[in-house]
């Protein structure tokens, strides 16, 4: 197979012989589509992601044990701000509110 050879300015400077074992094959459009799609997908910047353990708000250790405290049960999924508001014991003395 022969084809024209061009320089950087676009001028025809001759002919070049290309091997038929590479350039003489039938075009496979399905394979070409798969290659182009894969290359474009790999080039794309990934933006969306799930938050890691250090990025989520709240959580962690249970604020108090489940039974025996007389308080409502809390799980590790409770936000820190809510637990801290519930645990405000500044007005209590010996477990009772001051009058």
C-alpha positions as CSV (number, residue, x, y, z in Angstrom):
1,X,0.0,0.0,0.0
2,X,1.4,3.4,-1.0
3,X,0.3,6.8,0.3
4,X,1.4,10.4,-0.1
5,X,4.0,11.9,2.4
6,X,3.5,15.5,3.5
7,X,5.8,17.9,5.4
8,X,4.7,20.2,8.3
9,X,3.6,22.9,5.9
10,X,1.2,20.4,4.1
11,X,3.2,20.1,0.9
12,X,3.4,16.8,-0.8
13,X,7.0,15.7,-0.7
14,X,6.7,12.1,-2.1
15,X,5.2,8.7,-1.5
16,X,5.8,6.1,1.3
17,X,5.1,2.4,1.2
18,X,3.1,1.1,4.2
19,X,3.0,-2.6,5.1
20,X,-0.3,-4.3,4.1
21,X,-0.2,-6.5,7.3
22,X,-0.9,-3.4,9.4
23,X,-2.6,-0.8,7.1
24,X,-4.4,-3.1,4.7
25,X,-6.8,-4.6,7.3
26,X,-10.5,-4.0,7.2
27,X,-11.7,-1.3,9.6
28,X,-13.4,-2.6,12.7
29,X,-15.7,0.2,13.9
30,X,-16.8,-1.7,17.0
31,X,-13.2,-2.0,18.2
32,X,-12.5,1.6,17.3
33,X,-15.5,2.7,19.3
34,X,-14.4,0.7,22.4
35,X,-10.9,2.1,22.3
36,X,-12.0,5.7,21.9
37,X,-14.6,5.3,24.7
38,X,-12.1,3.8,27.0
39,X,-9.5,6.5,26.4
40,X,-12.0,9.3,26.9
41,X,-13.3,7.6,30.2
42,X,-9.7,7.3,31.5
43,X,-9.0,10.9,30.7
44,X,-12.1,12.2,32.6
45,X,-11.5,13.7,36.0
46,X,-13.3,11.9,38.8
47,X,-15.3,14.3,40.9
48,X,-18.0,12.3,42.8
49,X,-17.0,10.1,45.6
50,X,-18.3,8.8,48.9
51,X,-17.0,10.5,52.0
52,X,-14.4,8.7,54.0
53,X,-14.5,8.1,57.8
54,X,-12.5,11.3,58.4
55,X,-14.7,13.5,56.2
56,X,-18.1,12.7,57.7
57,X,-19.7,14.8,60.4
58,X,-20.4,13.3,63.8
59,X,-20.4,9.6,64.7
60,X,-17.6,7.7,66.2
61,X,-18.0,6.2,69.7
62,X,-21.3,5.7,71.4
63,X,-22.0,8.6,73.8
64,X,-23.0,6.2,76.6
65,X,-23.9,2.5,76.9
66,X,-27.2,1.2,75.8
67,X,-28.6,0.0,79.1
68,X,-28.5,0.9,82.7
69,X,-28.1,4.7,82.5
70,X,-31.8,5.6,82.6
71,X,-31.4,7.7,79.4
72,X,-32.7,7.0,75.9
73,X,-30.5,4.7,73.8
74,X,-28.1,6.4,71.4
75,X,-26.3,5.0,68.5
76,X,-23.0,6.0,66.8
77,X,-25.0,7.6,64.0
78,X,-26.2,10.5,66.2
79,X,-24.6,13.8,65.3
80,X,-22.1,15.3,67.8
81,X,-24.0,18.6,68.1
82,X,-27.2,16.8,69.2
83,X,-25.5,14.7,71.7
84,X,-23.6,17.6,73.2
85,X,-26.9,19.6,73.6
86,X,-28.6,16.6,75.3
87,X,-25.6,16.2,77.7
88,X,-25.7,19.8,79.0
89,X,-25.7,19.1,82.7
90,X,-24.6,22.6,83.9
91,X,-27.9,23.2,85.8
92,X,-27.9,19.9,87.6
93,X,-26.8,19.2,91.1
94,X,-26.9,15.6,92.4
95,X,-29.0,14.6,89.5
96,X,-31.8,17.2,90.1
97,X,-32.4,20.6,88.6
98,X,-32.0,23.6,90.9
99,X,-35.1,25.5,91.7
